[in-house]
Amino acid sequence: MNLKTATVLQQEKERTFVPKEFKVTTWSKLKPYYNELLNRPIQSREELEQWIKDKSELDAVVSEAFSWRYISITVNSNDEKAEALYQYAVQELAPKITSFEHALNKKLVGCSFSDQLDNKRFGIHLRSIYNAVNLFREENIPLATDIQMKSKQYVKIFSEMTIGVDGKQMTLQKASSLLEETDRDYREAVYHKIHQRILQDTDQLEDLFDHLLNLRHKMALNAGFDNFRDFKFQALGRFDYSVEDCYDFHESIKSEIVPLIDELNAYRKESLELDKLRPWDLFVDPIGDTPLRPFETIDDLVEKVIFCMDQLHPEFGKTISIMRDKGHLDLEARPAKRPGGYNMPLHLTGLPFIFMNATTSLSDMRTLMHEGGHAVHSYLTRHYKLKSAKRVPSEVAELAAMSMELLTMEYWDTFFPDAEELRRAKIAQLEYVLKVLPWIATIDKFQHWAYSNPGHSREERVKNWMNIMQEFNSTIIDHSGLEDYIAHLWHKQLHIFEVPFYYIEYGMAQLGAIALWKQYKETPGQAVDNYLNALKLGYTRNIREIYRTAGIEFNFSREYVSQLGAFVKEELEALL
C-alpha cells in the first residue's frame, strides 16, 4: 500500500494552539510547545480549562504523527526509511515527551484551580492524570523505550515466517485458512508445517520474552511494586475492577463455558465421524462441507461490510465508506506485512485507519466487522476536545468491536444469500464466541503467573503453561504427540510480547457483547440505541456506567456467565 494515497478529513478540526501546518519532525521544533504549556501562568479556572484543551491538542498532534509512523512499519516491515522514522520517534522523541508529560501532569494536579473543574467533564481525565503522576519514575523512561523497541522484534520475527504449501510460499496467517479444507491429511500436513516453522524460532522468542520480562520487572520495582502484574494493573488504569475480578473471570469460564465447548467438540467429532478429534479438525466445517467464502475480492468485502453495517445503523456504514474513500483501509494479505489486524484511532483528524491481512475466509469477514466496530467507536467520539475522552479503556473499546460482530449477524445474508451457508456461518460465529473465552482466560492466567514469579526458569514456564492449558482445554481434543507444539503455543499471541495484560478485556467485552446481542434479540431498536449511546460516551464515564448505558452488566460471576452461556447454547441448538 502507498500511504501517500491515505488522506486526512477535508474538514480537519480547528486548532487553537498548534498551527495547522506544523509537522512533527525534530525535538527542537516540538519542544517550544511543551515549554509554553509548562511556563504559562494559570490564574483562573477558565484559564486552566483552556490550558487542558491546548495540551490535549498537542497530545493529539503528536499521537497522530506517531500513529502514522507505526502504520508505515506495519504495512511494509521492509521499509527501512519508515523504520528509521519510527525508531527516531520512539528512541528520541518519546523519552523527552515523557519527561515533559510528567512535569505538565504535576502542574495540573498542583494547580489551585483543579478542584474547581466540573467533575462530569473532567473527573475521568483527572483520575488518569493523578494515576500517571503517582506511577512516574524518571529511571523508567529508558526502560520503556527499550521495551518498546525490543517488543517490535516479535512482529518482525512473525512477519518473516512463511511455509511452502502447494509449491507456493505463504505467510502463516494465510496458511491457517487452509485448516478449513475438507481433506484431513492435507489439513494435518499444513498444521505441522505451521507449528514446525514457529518452533524454528522458539529460542529467539524465548530469549525475547525473558528480556522483556526482566525489563518490565525492573520498571515495577522502580515504581515501588513487588511485581510487574501489580504495576501494570495500575498503569492500565483498571480503576473499576480488581485482580480478584480477573480470578473470578478465570473460574467462571472454566466452570461455565468449558463444559459447553466440550459439548460442541463432541458434536464436531461425531459429525466428522472421527475416532479422535485433533487440532487440525477444529476449523473445517463440522459436516465436512467446503470452506465458506463470504467474499471474492477486497473491494467485495468492503462493499458488503458497508451494506451490512448500514442495515444496523446508517452511521456505521457511513464510517467505513468514508475510510475507504480516504484511503484508510489496508486489508489485503501480502508478504512483509505485519501479522494480525488493528484499528488505529487518529485523534487529531478523527478518522481511524484499519489494517488487516485478508484472504477470503469467514474469519477475515469477522475481523473487518470487529475492527469496523472500533472504527465506528473512534468516529463517534471525534468531537470531544479532550484526547483522554477519546482514548477509551480496552474493556469498552472491545465491547464496541465484539458487539458489532454479533449485532450485524442478523444481516449476514448480504454475504451468504444461500440459507444453508448462512446457517453454517452463524454456527461458526457462535462457536468462536464461546471457544475464544477459555483461550483468553488461559493467556491471562499465564501472564498473572509469569509476572508474579519473575525469577522462574524456562522449564518452570513450560510446566505452568501446560498446567494452565489443561485447566481450560477441551478434554475432547486429542493433543497426543504434539507436546512440543503445545508447550510454546503462547508464542502465537502477540499481546504477551507487545502489550502485556491487555487481553482479558477481550473476554470481558465478549461477555458484554453476548448480553447486548441477547438484548437485541428481544428489543432490536432499543439495543442499537443503547449501543450507540454507550459508544458516544467515549471515556467520559467509568466502565460500569458505560456498560449500564448499553443496558448490560459488567459482571463475571458464575451465575451471570452461566446465563450468557445458556443463551448462546440455545441459539446454537436452534441452528444445528
C-alpha positions as CSV (number, residue, x, y, z in Angstrom):
1,M,0.0,0.0,0.0
2,N,1.2,3.5,-0.8
3,L,0.4,5.6,2.3
4,K,0.6,8.7,0.1
5,T,-2.9,7.8,-1.0
6,A,-4.2,8.0,2.6
7,T,-5.5,11.4,3.4
8,V,-7.0,13.2,6.4
9,L,-10.5,14.5,6.7
10,Q,-11.1,17.5,4.5
11,Q,-12.6,19.4,7.4
12,E,-9.9,19.0,10.0
13,K,-10.9,20.3,13.4
14,E,-10.0,23.9,14.0
15,R,-6.8,24.2,16.0
16,T,-6.2,26.9,18.7
17,F,-2.7,26.1,19.9
18,V,-0.6,24.1,17.4
19,P,-0.6,25.7,13.9
20,K,-2.3,23.6,11.2
21,E,0.8,23.5,9.0
22,F,3.0,22.1,11.9
23,K,4.5,18.7,11.3
24,V,6.2,16.5,14.0
25,T,9.8,16.2,12.8
26,T,12.5,17.0,15.3
27,W,12.6,17.7,19.0
28,S,13.8,21.2,18.5
29,K,10.6,22.0,16.6
30,L,8.4,20.3,19.1
31,K,9.9,21.4,22.4
32,P,8.7,25.0,22.3
33,Y,5.0,23.9,22.5
34,Y,5.8,21.9,25.7
35,N,7.8,24.7,27.1
36,E,4.9,27.2,26.5
37,L,2.5,24.9,28.4
38,L,4.9,24.4,31.2
39,N,5.6,28.1,31.7
40,R,2.2,29.5,31.0
41,P,0.7,31.2,34.1
42,I,-2.8,29.9,35.1
43,Q,-4.8,32.5,37.1
44,S,-8.4,31.2,36.9
45,R,-10.5,28.1,36.3
46,E,-11.2,29.3,32.7
47,E,-7.5,29.6,32.0
48,L,-6.9,26.1,33.4
49,E,-9.6,24.7,31.1
50,Q,-8.0,26.4,28.1
51,W,-4.6,25.0,29.2
52,I,-6.0,21.5,29.4
53,K,-7.6,21.9,25.9
54,D,-4.3,23.2,24.4
55,K,-2.3,20.3,26.0
56,S,-4.9,17.9,24.6
57,E,-4.5,19.4,21.1
58,L,-0.7,19.0,21.3
59,D,-1.2,15.4,22.5
60,A,-3.4,14.7,19.5
61,V,-0.9,16.2,17.1
62,V,1.9,14.1,18.5
63,S,-0.2,11.0,18.8
64,E,-1.4,11.1,15.2
65,A,2.1,11.6,13.9
66,F,3.4,8.6,15.9
67,S,0.4,6.5,14.8
68,W,1.2,7.1,11.1
69,R,4.8,6.1,11.7
70,Y,3.6,2.8,13.3
71,I,1.1,2.2,10.4
72,S,4.0,2.7,7.9
73,I,6.2,0.0,9.5
74,T,3.3,-2.5,9.7
75,V,2.1,-2.1,6.1
76,N,5.7,-2.8,5.0
77,S,8.1,-4.3,7.5
78,N,10.9,-4.0,4.9
79,D,10.6,-0.2,4.6
80,E,13.9,1.0,6.1
81,K,13.0,4.7,5.9
82,A,9.8,4.1,7.7
83,E,11.6,2.0,10.3
84,A,14.1,4.8,10.9
85,L,11.4,7.4,11.3
86,Y,9.6,5.1,13.8
87,Q,12.7,4.4,15.7
88,Y,13.5,8.1,15.9
89,A,10.0,8.8,17.3
90,V,10.4,6.0,19.9
91,Q,14.0,6.5,20.9
92,E,14.5,10.2,20.6
93,L,11.1,12.0,20.8
94,A,9.1,9.8,23.2
95,P,11.6,9.8,26.1
96,K,11.8,13.6,26.0
97,I,8.0,13.9,25.7
98,T,7.5,11.6,28.6
99,S,9.6,13.8,30.9
100,F,7.6,16.9,29.9
101,E,4.3,15.0,30.2
102,H,5.2,14.3,33.9
103,A,6.0,17.9,34.5
104,L,2.8,19.0,32.9
105,N,0.8,16.5,34.8
106,K,2.3,17.7,38.1
107,K,1.4,21.3,37.1
108,L,-2.2,20.2,36.5
109,V,-2.7,18.3,39.8
110,G,-0.8,21.1,41.7
111,C,-2.9,23.9,40.3
112,S,-5.1,25.6,42.9
113,F,-8.0,25.7,40.4
114,S,-8.1,22.0,39.6
115,D,-10.6,21.3,42.3
116,Q,-13.0,23.8,40.7
117,L,-13.2,21.8,37.5
118,D,-16.5,20.2,36.7
119,N,-16.3,16.6,37.7
120,K,-18.6,15.3,35.0
121,R,-16.4,16.9,32.3
122,F,-13.0,16.4,33.8
123,G,-13.3,13.7,36.5
124,I,-12.2,10.7,34.5
125,H,-9.4,12.8,32.9
126,L,-8.1,13.9,36.3
127,R,-8.3,10.4,37.7
128,S,-5.9,9.2,35.0
129,I,-3.6,12.2,35.5
130,Y,-3.3,11.6,39.2
131,N,-2.5,7.9,38.5
132,A,0.2,8.8,35.9
133,V,1.9,11.2,38.4
134,N,1.9,8.5,41.1
135,L,3.4,5.9,38.8
136,F,6.0,8.1,37.1
137,R,9.7,7.4,37.7
138,E,12.4,9.1,35.6
139,E,14.5,5.9,35.6
140,N,11.7,4.1,33.8
141,I,11.9,6.2,30.7
142,P,14.9,4.5,29.1
143,L,13.4,1.1,30.2
144,A,10.1,1.9,28.5
145,T,12.0,2.9,25.3
146,D,14.0,-0.3,25.3
147,I,10.8,-2.4,25.9
148,Q,9.0,-0.7,23.0
149,M,11.8,-1.2,20.6
150,K,12.5,-4.8,21.7
151,S,8.9,-5.8,21.6
152,K,8.7,-4.9,17.9
153,Q,11.1,-7.7,17.2
154,Y,8.2,-10.0,17.7
155,V,6.4,-8.5,14.8
156,K,9.4,-8.8,12.6
157,I,10.1,-12.4,13.6
158,F,6.5,-13.5,12.7
159,S,6.1,-11.3,9.6
160,E,9.1,-13.2,8.1
161,M,7.7,-16.7,8.8
162,T,6.5,-18.4,5.7
163,I,5.9,-22.0,4.7
164,G,5.7,-23.8,1.4
165,V,2.3,-25.2,0.5
166,D,1.2,-26.5,-2.9
167,G,4.5,-25.1,-4.4
168,K,3.9,-21.6,-3.0
169,Q,5.4,-19.7,-0.1
170,M,2.8,-18.1,2.1
171,T,2.5,-16.3,5.4
172,L,1.4,-18.4,8.4
173,Q,-1.8,-16.3,8.6
174,K,-2.7,-17.2,5.0
175,A,-1.7,-20.8,5.6
176,S,-4.0,-21.0,8.6
177,S,-7.0,-20.5,6.4
178,L,-6.1,-23.9,4.8
179,L,-7.1,-25.6,8.0
180,E,-10.7,-25.2,6.8
181,E,-10.1,-27.5,3.8
182,T,-12.0,-30.8,3.8
183,D,-9.0,-33.1,3.0
184,R,-7.9,-34.2,6.5
185,D,-4.5,-35.4,5.5
186,Y,-3.9,-32.0,3.8
187,R,-5.0,-30.1,6.9
188,E,-2.7,-32.2,9.1
189,A,0.3,-31.5,6.9
190,V,-0.4,-27.8,6.9
191,Y,-0.8,-27.8,10.7
192,H,2.5,-29.5,11.2
193,K,4.2,-27.1,8.7
194,I,2.9,-24.1,10.6
195,H,4.0,-25.2,14.0
196,Q,7.3,-26.6,12.9
197,R,8.1,-23.2,11.4
198,I,7.2,-21.5,14.7
199,L,9.4,-24.0,16.6
200,Q,12.4,-22.9,14.4
201,D,12.3,-19.5,16.2
202,T,11.5,-20.9,19.7
203,D,14.8,-19.9,21.2
204,Q,14.7,-16.5,19.7
205,L,11.2,-15.9,21.0
206,E,12.0,-17.3,24.5
207,D,15.1,-15.0,24.6
208,L,12.9,-12.1,23.7
209,F,10.3,-12.8,26.3
210,D,13.0,-13.3,29.0
211,H,14.5,-10.0,28.1
212,L,11.1,-8.2,28.2
213,L,10.1,-9.8,31.4
214,N,13.3,-8.6,33.2
215,L,12.9,-5.1,31.9
216,R,9.3,-4.9,32.9
217,H,10.1,-6.3,36.4
218,K,12.7,-3.6,36.8
219,M,10.1,-0.9,35.9
220,A,7.8,-2.3,38.6
221,L,10.5,-2.3,41.3
222,N,11.4,1.2,40.4
223,A,7.8,2.3,40.9
224,G,7.6,0.6,44.3
225,F,5.7,-2.5,43.3
226,D,6.6,-6.1,44.2
227,N,5.9,-7.3,40.6
228,F,5.0,-6.2,37.1
229,R,1.5,-7.6,37.4
230,D,0.5,-5.2,40.1
231,F,2.3,-2.3,38.5
232,K,0.7,-2.9,35.1
233,F,-2.8,-3.3,36.6
234,Q,-2.5,0.2,37.9
235,A,-0.7,1.5,34.8
236,L,-3.6,0.2,32.6
237,G,-6.0,2.4,34.7
238,R,-8.0,-0.5,36.0
239,F,-9.9,1.6,38.5
240,D,-13.2,-0.2,38.1
241,Y,-12.3,-3.8,38.9
242,S,-9.6,-5.8,40.8
243,V,-7.2,-8.6,40.4
244,E,-9.8,-10.8,42.2
245,D,-12.3,-10.0,39.4
246,C,-9.8,-11.4,36.9
247,Y,-9.6,-14.6,39.0
248,D,-13.4,-14.7,39.1
249,F,-13.4,-14.5,35.3
250,H,-11.0,-17.4,35.1
251,E,-13.1,-19.6,37.4
252,S,-16.4,-18.7,35.7
253,I,-15.1,-19.5,32.3
254,K,-13.6,-22.8,33.5
255,S,-16.8,-23.9,35.2
256,E,-19.5,-22.5,32.9
257,I,-18.0,-22.2,29.4
258,V,-15.5,-25.1,29.0
259,P,-18.3,-27.7,29.5
260,L,-20.3,-26.1,26.7
261,I,-17.2,-26.3,24.4
262,D,-16.8,-30.0,25.3
263,E,-20.4,-30.4,24.0
264,L,-19.6,-28.6,20.8
265,N,-16.4,-30.6,20.2
266,A,-18.2,-33.8,20.9
267,Y,-20.8,-32.8,18.3
268,R,-17.9,-31.9,15.9
269,K,-16.2,-35.3,16.5
270,E,-19.4,-37.2,15.9
271,S,-20.4,-35.2,12.8
272,L,-17.0,-35.7,11.2
273,E,-17.1,-39.4,12.1
274,L,-13.7,-39.3,13.8
275,D,-12.2,-41.7,16.4
276,K,-10.1,-38.8,17.7
277,L,-10.7,-35.1,17.3
278,R,-7.3,-33.5,16.6
279,P,-6.3,-29.8,16.5
280,W,-6.4,-29.8,12.7
281,D,-10.1,-30.8,12.8
282,L,-11.3,-27.7,14.6
283,F,-11.8,-25.3,11.7
284,V,-13.2,-27.5,9.0
285,D,-17.0,-27.4,8.6
286,P,-18.4,-29.9,11.1
287,I,-20.3,-31.8,8.4
288,G,-17.4,-31.7,6.0
289,D,-18.6,-29.0,3.6
290,T,-16.1,-26.8,1.7
291,P,-14.9,-23.7,3.5
292,L,-17.2,-20.7,3.4
293,R,-16.0,-17.9,1.2
294,P,-18.1,-14.8,2.1
295,F,-16.3,-12.5,-0.5
296,E,-14.1,-12.8,-3.6
297,T,-12.1,-9.6,-3.5
298,I,-11.1,-6.9,-1.0
299,D,-13.5,-4.5,-2.8
300,D,-16.3,-7.1,-2.5
301,L,-15.6,-7.5,1.2
302,V,-15.6,-3.7,1.9
303,E,-18.8,-3.2,-0.1
304,K,-20.6,-6.0,1.7
305,V,-19.4,-4.8,5.2
306,I,-20.7,-1.2,4.4
307,F,-24.0,-2.5,3.3
308,C,-24.4,-4.9,6.2
309,M,-23.4,-2.3,8.8
310,D,-25.7,0.3,7.2
311,Q,-28.6,-2.0,7.8
312,L,-27.9,-1.9,11.5
313,H,-27.5,1.8,11.6
314,P,-26.6,4.3,8.8
315,E,-23.9,5.9,10.9
316,F,-22.0,2.6,11.0
317,G,-21.8,2.0,7.3
318,K,-21.0,5.7,6.6
319,T,-17.9,5.4,8.7
320,I,-16.4,2.6,6.7
321,S,-17.4,4.2,3.5
322,I,-15.5,7.4,4.4
323,M,-12.5,5.4,5.4
324,R,-12.5,3.6,2.1
325,D,-12.8,6.8,0.1
326,K,-10.0,8.5,2.1
327,G,-7.5,5.5,1.8
328,H,-7.7,4.5,5.4
329,L,-8.1,0.8,4.7
330,D,-5.2,-1.6,4.1
331,L,-6.8,-5.0,4.1
332,E,-5.1,-7.5,1.7
333,A,-2.6,-10.1,2.8
334,R,0.8,-9.8,1.3
335,P,4.5,-10.6,2.2
336,A,6.3,-8.2,4.6
337,K,3.1,-7.1,6.2
338,R,2.9,-7.4,10.0
339,P,0.6,-10.3,11.0
340,G,-2.8,-9.6,12.6
341,G,-5.1,-6.7,12.3
342,Y,-5.9,-3.4,14.1
343,N,-7.9,-0.2,14.1
344,M,-5.7,2.8,14.7
345,P,-7.5,5.8,16.1
346,L,-6.2,9.1,14.7
347,H,-7.2,11.5,17.4
348,L,-6.4,14.7,15.6
349,T,-8.4,14.3,12.4
350,G,-10.9,11.9,13.8
351,L,-10.9,9.2,11.0
352,P,-9.2,6.0,12.0
353,F,-7.1,3.5,9.9
354,I,-7.8,-0.2,9.6
355,F,-5.1,-2.7,8.9
356,M,-5.5,-6.5,8.4
357,N,-4.4,-9.4,6.3
358,A,-7.5,-10.7,4.5
359,T,-7.7,-13.7,2.2
360,T,-11.3,-14.8,1.6
361,S,-12.2,-16.5,4.8
362,L,-15.1,-16.2,7.3
363,S,-12.6,-15.1,9.9
364,D,-11.5,-12.2,7.6
365,M,-15.1,-11.0,7.4
366,R,-15.4,-11.2,11.1
367,T,-12.1,-9.3,11.6
368,L,-13.3,-6.4,9.4
369,M,-16.6,-6.3,11.3
370,H,-14.6,-6.3,14.6
371,E,-12.2,-3.6,13.5
372,G,-15.1,-1.7,12.0
373,G,-16.7,-1.6,15.4
374,H,-13.6,0.0,16.7
375,A,-13.6,2.5,13.8
376,V,-17.2,3.5,14.4
377,H,-16.4,4.0,18.1
378,S,-13.4,6.3,17.1
379,Y,-15.6,8.2,14.7
380,L,-18.4,8.7,17.1
381,T,-16.1,10.3,19.7
382,R,-14.2,12.5,17.3
383,H,-16.0,15.7,18.6
384,Y,-14.5,15.5,22.1
385,K,-12.0,18.3,22.8
386,L,-10.1,16.2,25.4
387,K,-7.9,13.4,23.8
388,S,-8.4,11.4,27.0
389,A,-12.2,11.3,26.3
390,K,-11.4,9.6,23.0
391,R,-8.9,7.1,24.5
392,V,-11.5,4.6,25.7
393,P,-10.3,1.8,28.0
394,S,-10.0,-1.6,26.3
395,E,-12.9,-3.1,28.2
396,V,-15.1,-0.6,26.4
397,A,-13.3,-0.5,23.1
398,E,-13.6,-4.2,22.7
399,L,-17.3,-4.1,23.7
400,A,-17.8,-1.8,20.6
401,A,-15.9,-4.2,18.4
402,M,-17.3,-7.6,19.6
403,S,-20.8,-6.3,19.7
404,M,-20.6,-5.2,16.1
405,E,-19.7,-8.8,15.1
406,L,-22.8,-10.2,16.8
407,L,-25.3,-7.4,16.0
408,T,-24.5,-7.4,12.3
409,M,-25.0,-11.2,12.2
410,E,-28.7,-10.5,11.6
411,Y,-27.8,-9.1,8.2
412,W,-25.2,-11.7,7.1
413,D,-27.4,-12.7,4.2
414,T,-25.5,-9.9,2.4
415,F,-22.5,-12.3,2.4
416,F,-24.5,-15.6,2.3
417,P,-27.6,-15.4,0.2
418,D,-27.8,-19.2,0.4
419,A,-29.7,-20.2,3.5
420,E,-27.6,-23.2,4.3
421,E,-24.3,-21.2,4.0
422,L,-25.8,-18.5,6.2
423,R,-26.7,-21.2,8.8
424,R,-23.2,-22.5,8.7
425,A,-21.7,-19.1,9.1
426,K,-23.8,-18.3,12.1
427,I,-22.8,-21.6,13.8
428,A,-19.2,-20.9,13.1
429,Q,-19.5,-17.4,14.7
430,L,-21.3,-18.6,17.8
431,E,-18.8,-21.4,18.2
432,Y,-16.0,-18.8,18.0
433,V,-17.7,-16.6,20.5
434,L,-17.6,-19.4,23.1
435,K,-14.3,-21.0,22.2
436,V,-12.3,-17.8,22.4
437,L,-13.2,-17.3,26.1
438,P,-11.1,-20.2,27.5
439,W,-8.1,-19.1,25.4
440,I,-8.4,-15.6,26.8
441,A,-8.6,-17.0,30.3
442,T,-5.5,-19.2,29.6
443,I,-3.4,-16.3,28.3
444,D,-4.4,-14.0,31.2
445,K,-3.8,-16.6,33.9
446,F,-0.5,-17.5,32.4
447,Q,0.6,-13.8,32.5
448,H,-0.5,-13.5,36.1
449,W,1.8,-16.4,37.0
450,A,4.7,-15.4,34.8
451,Y,4.9,-11.8,36.0
452,S,4.2,-12.6,39.7
453,N,7.1,-15.1,39.5
454,P,9.8,-13.2,37.6
455,G,12.7,-15.4,38.6
456,H,11.2,-18.6,37.0
457,S,13.1,-20.8,34.7
458,R,12.1,-21.8,31.2
459,E,11.3,-25.3,32.4
460,E,9.0,-23.9,35.1
461,R,7.4,-21.7,32.5
462,V,6.6,-24.7,30.3
463,K,5.3,-26.7,33.2
464,N,2.9,-23.9,34.4
465,W,1.8,-23.1,30.8
466,M,0.9,-26.8,30.3
467,N,-1.0,-26.9,33.6
468,I,-3.0,-23.8,32.8
469,M,-3.7,-25.1,29.3
470,Q,-5.0,-28.3,30.8
471,E,-7.4,-26.3,33.0
472,F,-9.1,-24.6,30.1
473,N,-8.6,-27.0,27.3
474,S,-11.4,-29.2,26.0
475,T,-11.0,-32.8,27.0
476,I,-12.4,-33.9,23.7
477,I,-9.4,-32.7,21.7
478,D,-6.5,-35.2,21.4
479,H,-3.1,-33.4,21.6
480,S,-1.1,-36.6,22.0
481,G,2.3,-36.4,20.2
482,L,2.0,-32.6,19.8
483,E,3.5,-31.7,23.2
484,D,6.4,-29.7,21.7
485,Y,3.9,-27.5,19.8
486,I,1.6,-27.0,22.8
487,A,4.5,-26.2,25.2
488,H,5.1,-23.0,23.3
489,L,1.7,-22.2,21.9
490,W,1.6,-18.9,23.7
491,H,4.3,-17.7,21.3
492,K,1.5,-17.1,18.8
493,Q,-0.1,-14.5,21.0
494,L,1.2,-11.1,20.1
495,H,-0.3,-9.4,23.1
496,I,2.0,-11.2,25.5
497,F,5.1,-9.7,23.9
498,E,3.8,-6.2,22.9
499,V,1.0,-5.3,25.3
500,P,1.2,-7.5,28.4
501,F,-2.1,-8.0,30.3
502,Y,-4.1,-6.4,27.5
503,Y,-6.1,-9.5,26.7
504,I,-8.6,-10.3,29.4
505,E,-10.5,-7.2,28.2
506,Y,-11.5,-9.2,25.1
507,G,-13.2,-11.8,27.3
508,M,-14.9,-9.2,29.5
509,A,-16.1,-7.4,26.3
510,Q,-17.2,-10.7,24.8
511,L,-19.5,-11.4,27.7
512,G,-20.8,-7.8,27.3
513,A,-21.4,-8.4,23.6
514,I,-23.3,-11.6,24.2
515,A,-25.5,-9.7,26.7
516,L,-26.1,-6.9,24.2
517,W,-26.9,-9.3,21.4
518,K,-29.4,-11.0,23.8
519,Q,-30.9,-7.6,24.3
520,Y,-31.0,-7.1,20.6
521,K,-32.9,-10.3,20.0
522,E,-35.5,-9.1,22.5
523,T,-35.7,-5.4,21.6
524,P,-33.7,-4.6,18.5
525,G,-34.3,-0.8,18.2
526,Q,-33.6,-0.2,21.9
527,A,-30.5,-2.3,21.9
528,V,-29.0,-0.4,18.9
529,D,-29.8,2.9,20.6
530,N,-28.2,1.7,23.8
531,Y,-25.1,0.6,21.9
532,L,-24.9,3.9,20.1
533,N,-25.3,5.9,23.3
534,A,-22.7,3.9,25.1
535,L,-20.2,4.4,22.3
536,K,-20.8,8.1,22.1
537,L,-19.8,8.4,25.8
538,G,-16.2,7.7,24.9
539,Y,-14.3,7.7,28.2
540,T,-16.3,10.4,29.9
541,R,-17.8,7.9,32.4
542,N,-16.4,4.9,34.2
543,I,-16.6,1.4,32.7
544,R,-19.5,0.2,34.8
545,E,-21.6,3.3,33.8
546,I,-20.8,2.8,30.1
547,Y,-21.9,-0.8,30.3
548,R,-25.1,0.3,32.1
549,T,-25.7,2.8,29.3
550,A,-25.6,-0.1,26.9
551,G,-28.2,-1.9,29.0
552,I,-25.9,-4.6,30.2
553,E,-23.8,-5.6,33.3
554,F,-20.0,-5.6,33.9
555,N,-20.2,-8.9,35.7
556,F,-18.0,-12.1,35.8
557,S,-19.9,-14.1,38.4
558,R,-20.6,-17.8,37.7
559,E,-24.3,-17.1,37.7
560,Y,-24.1,-14.3,35.1
561,V,-21.7,-16.2,32.9
562,S,-23.9,-19.3,33.1
563,Q,-26.9,-17.3,31.9
564,L,-25.0,-15.9,28.9
565,G,-23.5,-19.3,28.0
566,A,-27.0,-20.8,28.1
567,F,-28.3,-18.2,25.8
568,V,-25.6,-18.8,23.2
569,K,-26.2,-22.6,23.6
570,E,-29.9,-22.1,22.9
571,E,-29.2,-20.0,19.8
572,L,-26.7,-22.7,18.6
573,E,-29.1,-25.5,19.2
574,A,-31.7,-23.7,17.0
575,L,-29.2,-23.7,14.2
576,L,-27.8,-27.2,14.5
